Amino acid sequence: MKPICVGCMKHPEELSEYVDAATEEGTTPDEYVMKEEGTYNRENGHFLCTPCYWRAGCPSSPRGWKAP
């Protein structure tokens, strides 16, 4: 399942924060999001990039918030 930010509907390779981090880690933007993005939902591939997470009010949960 291809990761997508459910705030801006962009894929990791369209977001410089993930392109840059993946380059530093020697991986792909998709792999980086799946491994490192705290909002990533493995069930549906959804996540929120940093600007969208801020716009959403920085949601949190005692068990860790995942994008719906």
C-alpha positions as CSV (number, residue, x, y, z in Angstrom):
1,M,0.0,0.0,0.0
2,K,1.4,3.4,-1.1
3,P,1.8,5.9,1.8
4,I,-0.2,9.1,1.4
5,C,-0.6,12.2,3.6
6,V,-4.4,12.4,4.2
7,G,-4.1,16.2,4.8
8,C,-2.6,17.3,1.5
9,M,-3.0,14.1,-0.4
10,K,0.7,14.0,-1.3
11,H,2.9,10.9,-1.5
12,P,6.3,10.9,0.4
13,E,8.3,11.5,-2.8
14,E,6.4,14.8,-3.2
15,L,7.4,16.1,0.2
16,S,10.9,17.4,0.7
17,E,11.0,16.5,4.4
18,Y,10.8,12.8,3.5
19,V,12.9,13.0,0.4
20,D,15.7,14.7,2.4
21,A,15.4,12.3,5.3
22,A,15.3,9.2,3.0
23,T,18.4,10.4,1.1
24,E,20.3,10.8,4.4
25,E,19.2,7.3,5.5
26,G,19.9,5.7,2.1
27,T,16.4,4.6,1.6
28,T,13.3,5.6,-0.4
29,P,10.8,8.2,0.9
30,D,8.1,5.6,1.1
31,E,10.3,3.3,3.2
32,Y,11.3,6.1,5.4
33,V,7.7,7.1,6.1
34,M,6.7,3.4,6.8
35,K,9.6,3.0,9.2
36,E,9.9,6.4,10.9
37,E,6.7,8.5,10.6
38,G,4.9,8.3,13.9
39,T,1.5,9.1,12.4
40,Y,1.8,6.3,9.7
41,N,-1.2,3.9,9.8
42,R,0.0,0.5,8.5
43,E,-3.6,-0.6,8.0
44,N,-4.3,1.9,5.2
45,G,-1.1,3.7,4.4
46,H,-2.3,7.1,5.7
47,F,-0.1,9.6,7.6
48,L,0.2,13.3,8.2
49,C,3.2,15.3,7.0
50,T,4.5,17.9,9.5
51,P,2.5,20.9,8.2
52,C,-0.7,18.8,8.0
53,Y,-0.1,17.5,11.5
54,W,0.2,21.0,12.8
55,R,-3.0,22.1,10.9
56,A,-4.8,19.1,12.5
57,G,-3.9,20.5,16.0
58,C,-1.1,18.0,16.7
59,P,-3.4,15.1,17.7
60,S,-2.0,12.7,20.2
61,S,-3.1,9.6,22.1
62,P,-1.6,7.7,25.1
63,R,-1.0,4.8,22.7
64,G,0.3,7.0,19.9
65,W,-1.9,8.7,17.3
66,K,-2.2,7.2,13.8
67,A,-3.8,8.9,10.8
68,P,-7.3,7.6,10.1
